[in-house]
Amino acid sequence: LTGLRLGVDCANGSYSGLAPKAFEELGAEVVAIGDEPDGTNINLGCGATDLGALQKIVVEEGLDLGVAFDGDGDRMLAVDGQGNAVDGDQIVAILALHLGVDLVAVTTMTNLGFHRLMADQGIRVLTTDVGDRYVLEALRRESGLLGGEQSGHVIYLRDHVTGDGLASALLLCRALEGRPLAEAAAVMPKYPQVKENVPARGRKPSDELLREVEQVNAELADRARVLVRRSGTESVIRVLAEAETLAEAEELSARIGALVRRELG
């Protein structure tokens, strides 16, 4: 990594001290932030859950890119040289093309642009429920190597058994092969996504509602899509709409969100 200048945000967590040293020993010039854990400041205004500080330092210092981990180190997101966030979908896309895999595993939240790119490249996509454990299960079942989530969980099973943020960051830097991150990420068309959380009041989407959503998706074909699912962590119904334009995604989200609210009363 000689000649690479990057920001490393350790989220005041498990990779504090370790990740910056790893990059430095490989020849990179590192600007570390979120690298002073005190037992109470983990993920506080830093890390993969809050990219603002990393985006600022990358732009101000003129760095090539930045990488951010979450507190326990299993997630990684990136920032390009212009300060733009690069999410897990884009990272998995970059790695899939670099590694030459024939299949990848992702979740239902993965951007439609990712699916378009993989189809164009002849790479089979396994789609799972949300959660890195489901991605891992799919990879093991199909003897795959690479998968991930939009949130930054990236799983590469060659010499690993689970997600590892530092390994993902090192793989990403290697995959760039001297290119700017913005150029590498641009290979994936990123469809605008609009998300809404509707209070569930202890209920789940009915079969009738899900059939309506299926009908909408059938009408949309591959131009856009909507997803309705019950959250596994909060008492909400999550609505996701994505389309080729933001206006279309917003219209879809409003339309389906209204259906969900009507059902829940």
GIQUI-V630327 format. One record per backbone hydrogen bond with DSSP energy under -1.0 kcal/mol. CO is the residue of the C=O (numbers start at 1). NH is the residue of the N-H. If there is no record, write none. Layout:
# GIQUI-V630327
CO:NH
CO:NH
This chain:
# GIQUI-V630327
1:4
4:29
5:64
5:65
6:31
7:67
8:33
9:69
10:13
11:43
13:16
15:19
18:22
19:23
20:24
21:25
23:28
24:27
29:6
31:8
33:10
34:12
41:44
43:45
47:50
51:55
52:56
53:57
54:58
55:59
56:60
57:61
58:63
65:7
66:79
67:9
68:77
69:48
70:73
71:14
73:165
75:70
77:68
78:86
79:66
80:83
84:80
86:78
87:91
88:92
89:93
90:94
91:95
92:96
93:97
94:98
95:99
96:100
96:101
102:124
104:126
105:148
106:128
107:110
111:114
111:115
112:116
113:117
114:118
115:119
116:120
117:121
118:123
124:104
126:106
128:108
131:135
132:136
133:137
134:138
135:139
136:140
137:141
138:142
139:144
145:157
146:105
147:155
149:152
150:88
152:76
153:149
155:147
164:168
165:169
166:170
167:171
168:172
169:173
170:174
171:175
172:176
176:179
180:184
181:185
182:186
184:187
185:188
192:243
194:241
196:239
198:237
200:203
206:210
207:211
208:212
209:213
210:214
211:215
212:216
213:217
214:218
215:219
216:220
217:221
220:223
225:242
227:240
229:238
234:236
235:200
236:231
237:198
238:229
239:196
240:227
241:194
242:225
245:249
246:250
247:251
248:252
249:253
250:254
251:255
252:256
253:257
254:258
255:259
256:260
257:261
258:262
259:263
260:264
261:265
